[in-house]
Amino acid sequence: MGNDRRQRRLVVDERTTWLWSHRQKRGRDGVWRDALTLCRDGARVRFVFLAGAPDSGRYTSEGDYWYEGCVADGRGNLLNLREPGVVRALAEEAGRRGLLPGPGGRPVELDGWELFPAVVAATDG
């Protein structure tokens, strides 16, 4: 899909449109992370998926272009964070849990792994 920093539009309904983007990078701690950022009405929420230890069952793309934007668990479930259906499912699950900031609210950073099982179930992973 080209440029990771490009914002895309996700129209949920006639009143709700999110701008979203995906980034993949290695943090200062040396740990790879995939992050999906949603913006709407001045509010921003970032879903962060940190790579786990090999035995943790938490896998990110870790700089590999073949699986860029994908996160997976040790049970064979995989989410592509660059697919609009996955983005929508993350936003909806965070909304159901009351985790999304209101208009103009402070930026929120969420652990994407906490939402992973529900999003896999919603999207048939």
Disulfide bonds with the S-S distance in Angstrom:
none
